[in-house]
Amino acid sequence: MVRIARLQRQNLFDIQQITKLESRFNQLTGLLHAIGLSPSDIVTVCEALEFSNENAEDFLVNAIKAAVNQPGTPLATIKPIIVGPRTPEHYRSALTMTLSTRRELKSSRKTTKFWKKLAREDGRYADLVTPSSSDISSVHELLSPQREDALKALIAR
């Protein structure tokens, strides 16, 4: 008797779960249809999902790619926004950004050239190591005893 009641409760729970899953499935197929996938593509994607096929994502992506190129589908209206012609504001913005970057680069090169020239002319800076990829590893600085102790403590952690 108790076993029958438990099985009936489990049966009721299973029916509720099936109803929820059917509702979600209907929402998914409705969404796929609304964005413009063909009925055959919807069936392919749903079968792949149903049988836990590893290629379900590939089927869905390929179906979306096909729907993007079909005129009249909602996905086809999105495509021109993404890959369509650029507005003059886009070009103006890109040109301004490029020119300002070039200007900054030219200014920093001038500054670098000035300081390098000054360092070469003055003999005091002959042994100065400049930060370049080849010289960084050769820099050896003597540490004070306090800093050495702190470094050893840090390494010991």
SVG drawing of the C-alpha trace seen along z (x, -y; Angstrom):
<svg xmlns="http://www.w3.org/2000/svg" viewBox="-2 -66 85 68">
<polyline fill="none" stroke="black" stroke-width="0.4" points="0.0,0.0 2.8,-2.4 4.7,-1.3 1.7,-2.1 1.4,-5.5 5.1,-6.2 4.9,-5.0 1.8,-7.2 3.6,-10.2 6.7,-9.4 4.4,-9.0 2.8,-12.4 6.2,-14.0 7.4,-12.4 4.3,-13.6 5.0,-17.2 8.7,-16.9 7.6,-15.6 5.1,-18.5 7.8,-21.0 10.2,-19.5 7.6,-19.5 6.9,-23.1 10.6,-24.0 10.9,-21.9 8.0,-23.8 9.5,-27.1 12.8,-26.1 11.2,-25.0 9.1,-28.2 12.2,-30.3 14.2,-28.5 11.2,-28.9 10.8,-32.6 14.5,-33.4 14.0,-31.9 15.4,-28.3 13.8,-25.9 11.6,-23.1 14.2,-20.5 17.0,-22.3 14.8,-22.5 14.2,-18.8 17.9,-18.1 18.9,-20.3 16.2,-18.8 17.2,-15.3 20.8,-16.1 19.8,-17.5 17.5,-14.6 20.1,-12.0 22.9,-14.0 24.8,-14.2 28.1,-16.0 27.4,-17.8 24.3,-19.5 26.1,-22.9 27.5,-22.4 24.1,-21.7 22.6,-24.8 25.5,-27.1 25.2,-25.7 21.4,-26.2 21.8,-29.8 24.4,-30.5 22.0,-29.2 19.1,-31.3 21.3,-34.4 21.6,-34.1 17.9,-33.5 16.1,-36.8 13.1,-37.6 14.2,-35.9 14.9,-37.9 18.5,-36.8 18.9,-38.2 17.9,-41.6 20.7,-41.5 23.4,-40.6 23.7,-44.1 24.0,-45.7 27.0,-43.5 28.8,-43.3 27.0,-46.0 28.4,-49.3 30.0,-51.6 28.8,-55.1 31.0,-58.2 31.2,-58.5 32.8,-55.1 35.5,-56.1 36.0,-59.5 36.4,-57.9 38.9,-55.3 40.9,-58.0 41.0,-60.3 42.2,-57.4 44.9,-56.4 46.2,-59.9 46.3,-60.6 48.1,-57.3 50.7,-58.2 51.1,-61.7 51.7,-60.2 54.2,-57.7 56.1,-60.4 56.2,-62.5 57.5,-59.7 60.2,-58.8 61.3,-62.5 61.6,-62.4 63.5,-59.2 65.9,-60.5 66.5,-63.6 67.4,-61.8 69.6,-59.2 71.5,-62.0 72.0,-63.8 73.2,-60.6 75.7,-59.9 77.1,-63.4 77.6,-63.5 80.2,-61.0 78.6,-60.6 75.9,-58.4 78.2,-56.0 77.6,-53.1 73.8,-53.7 71.8,-50.6 68.7,-51.3 65.7,-49.1 65.9,-46.9 65.1,-43.2 68.7,-42.2 70.1,-44.3 67.4,-43.8 68.7,-40.3 72.2,-41.6 71.3,-44.2 72.6,-43.1 71.9,-45.4 73.6,-45.0 71.0,-44.9 71.3,-46.4 71.4,-43.8 67.9,-44.8 66.5,-44.3 68.4,-40.9 66.8,-39.7 63.4,-40.8 64.0,-39.0 65.0,-35.8 62.0,-36.0 59.8,-36.5 61.3,-33.5 61.0,-31.4 57.2,-31.9"/>
</svg>
